Amino acid sequence: MPLFAVHALDAPNALPLRLELYAAHRSHRDDGEAAGVQIIFGGPLQSDDGSEMIGSCFIVEAPDRMAVDSFIAGDPFMRQGVWGEVSISRFLRRLG
């Protein structure tokens, strides 16, 4: 199955909402396999000094881009406006 990179930057001033929705986001993330998406690895992006979460980054395995789009669209961070800018690209693993 192909891999996809998901890079999501938070909307301005989204940190309080991110923290509020974290449990719902985590539950959605853990249900990825039901949507046909397996998260290979991922986690929050941080500010340069590491003091603040500013987004999310995932590598996921899915049958196609539509499955990834659907999975991301259903994430509480997406639905509630935590993520302001999201890009999804097919990813070719060369190392690791």
N, C-alpha and C positions, 0 to 999 in steps of 0.2 A: 504494500500500500504506500502511496506517496506521503511525503512529509510536507508540512506547511509551517512557515514562521508567522506568528502573530505578534505584531508590535503595536501596543496601545498606549498612547499618551493621555494622561488625565487632563480633563478640562481645568481651566483656571479655578483655583480655590476649592478643588474637589476633595481634599484630604478628609475633612470631617464626614462627608457622605461616604467616602471609601471605607472609613473605619466603621461607620454605622452598618454598611451593607456587606462587610467582610464575610460574616457567617453564611449569608445567602449566596454570595459569590463562591465560597468554598463548597457549599452543597451542590451548586450547579456544576462546578468543576469536577467534583467527584462522580457526578452522574454522566460524564462525557461518553462513556462506553455505551450507554443506552441510546445515545444519539449517533453512534457509529464513529466517535472520535476518541482517540486515546492520547492523553497528554504524555509526551515523552519526558519533558522537563519544562519547568517554567517558574516564574516568580515575579516579584515586584521590581520595577526599575526604581532607581534611587537618584536623588540629586547628587551633584558632584561630590559634595562633602559627606554624603551618606546619611544626612539628618532627616530626610523626608522621602516618602514614596511618591513617585511622580508618574507611574504608569505600570504596565505589565508586559511581560514578554513570555511567549510560549513556543515550543516546538511541538506540533501535534501530528499524529498519524490519522489519516482519514481516507475514505474511498475516493473523495473528490472535493473540489473547492466548495460546491454547494453545501456539503455536510459541515464544513468549517464555518461558512457564512451563517448557516442556521444556528449552529452551536454558539457562536459569538453573539448573534442577534438575541439569543435567549438569556445571555448572562445578565444578572442584575446590574453589574457595573455599566453595561451598555444600555440596558433599558431605562435606568434611572439617571443617566448622564454623567457618571463618573469619568468614563472614557470620552475624550473629546475628539481624538483623531486615532483611527485604527487602520492599519495596513496589514494585509494578508498576502503572502507570496509563497508560491511553491518553493520548497527548499531541497537542495541536493546535498546530502550528507557526505562529506569527504574525510573528516577526521572524527575520532572519538567513538 
